[in-house]
Amino acid sequence: MEEQIEEKQSLKESILEMFFIVKVCLTSFWFWVPTLFALFSFFELYMICINPWLLLIPPSIMIIAALAWEEKRVKAQYGITEQILKSSDPLFSGPRRVATDIDVEKLVKEYEELLEKKTKQNKKAKKQ
């Protein structure tokens, strides 16, 4: 019986000694120096493996894609199907006009009629 009590007490003492050692280690400055240095080293390796350009490339790809989608959305919203004037197609070639079905003379006549109406309205407004 006394042996069991002694074993229990020695087990209790050994557990208390382990807790005391753990407490001393965790509260010691010299325990944390290599631990923090290892964490710092792993952080540095992590930062070296991640190229800083990776922080710039995905946002720029997203911006370019958003601009392209915005252009498609605007074309679909306003029904723009083709471009009338092109500045230059191949390299170093001059601008050219794409064949369209717009009658320039008709548009000029409509513009002149619109100007005549505006001038008449301005004259009536000045007389009153």
LINNOR-V868842 format. One record per helix or strand of 2 or more residues. SS is the DSSP state (helix for helix, strand for strand). FROM is the first residue (numbers start at 0). LEN is the number of residues. If there is no record, write none. Layout:
BEGIN
[[SS & FROM & LEN] [SS & FROM & LEN]]
END
This chain:
BEGIN
[[helix & 1 & 26] [helix & 28 & 21] [helix & 53 & 25] [strand & 84 & 2] [strand & 95 & 2] [helix & 103 & 24]]
END
